[in-house]
Amino acid sequence: MKAGEISTAGWLPATVAVATLALPPLLSSGHLSIYILLGLAAIVTSGLSMLMGYAGQVSLGQASFYAIGGYTAGLLAVHGIPPLVGLLVAPLAAAGFALVVGVPLLRLRGHHLAFATLAMQLILLSLVSQADWTGGAIGLQGIPRLSVGGVEFADDISYAYLVWAAVAVTLLVSRNVVASRPGRGLRALATSETAAAASGVPVGRYRLVVFALSAAFAGLAGGIYAFYLGYIAPGSFPVLLSIEYVVMAVVGGLGTLWGALVGTTVIVLLVQVLTTIGTQPGMPSYAPSVLSYAVYALLLVLVVLFLPHGIVPAVRDRISRRRTEEPLRA
């Protein structure tokens, strides 16, 4: 995140809060469901954007933390624990798991770390699908609706408010982290790991903290997801989902608050268009998946070639250049 963005990012959560209150009543049931899923993806992507943009670590297993949050909240609720407690424990469980696996994993660099996080997700999904206490391959059923103080979230509008309130909180936490003193260390780490270490920045510890924070965001989204659907299964957290999060973060702009929202919106809407095309009469059953993989690959190539820093940094730089050129023309 650039210094100029930090000064303007304080009102970003407020903007999200206004959108949260204004949009849900205007949306149809189908669009409202997409709006909820978009918000959940934005929560996960905001953490991944920090991880990749500041710690310089590529994770292809972010959906595993999403799954941990979902299964944690769902299992606790199914066994009689108040749903609110399950929702609060979900991000803690995901962050705790990230701290445990992050110690050995973050010693790796580049594609080695990416493949290691991918293997982590595959192992986790394999274990979940084989365990009876998680419902196995059939999935965990009978998850109750989320309720707070006796008030139940019974419809999609209530979950839309909850999800986008969580988005606002996530962005506010991210903004405060980046604007804090450790945040300055993170920005130094993003610029040069060697220079940051020479300046006394605890590189390894900061990486681990950002890794755990991004996992906590994913765990929170996973907990809400479990209560929203009332059912989760290993198939709810495929490898393609982790790839989607990476594409969202890269397309929007790594290490930017607006980037997570913009990238998520672009990809979620694109997925809906591809799903509509792929489910047309005469299209094979595998068409949506094939179209998604192809478009993700093409989109990444185009972004790397023409917008190497993502959409938000490119737009921000264009605006800055115009502001600089206007006084000269005058």
Secondary structure, DSSP 4 states (H G I P E B T S, - for coil): --HHHHHHGGGHHHHHHHHHHHSGGGS-HHHHHHHHHHHHHHHHHHHHHHHHHTS----S-HHHHHHHHHHHHHHHHHTT--HHHHHHHHHHHHHHHHHHHHHHHTTS-HHHHHHHHHHHHHHHHHHHHH-GGGTTTT-B--PPPPEETTEE--SHHHHHHHHHHHHHHHHHHHHHHHHSHHHHHHHHHHH-HHHHHHTT--HHHHHHHHHHHHHHHHHHHHHHHHHHHS-B-GGGS-HHHHHHHHHHHHHH-TT-HHHHHHHHHHHHHHHHHHHHHHTSTT--TTHHHHHHHHHHHHHHHHHHHH-TT-HHHHHHHHHHHHHHHHHHH-
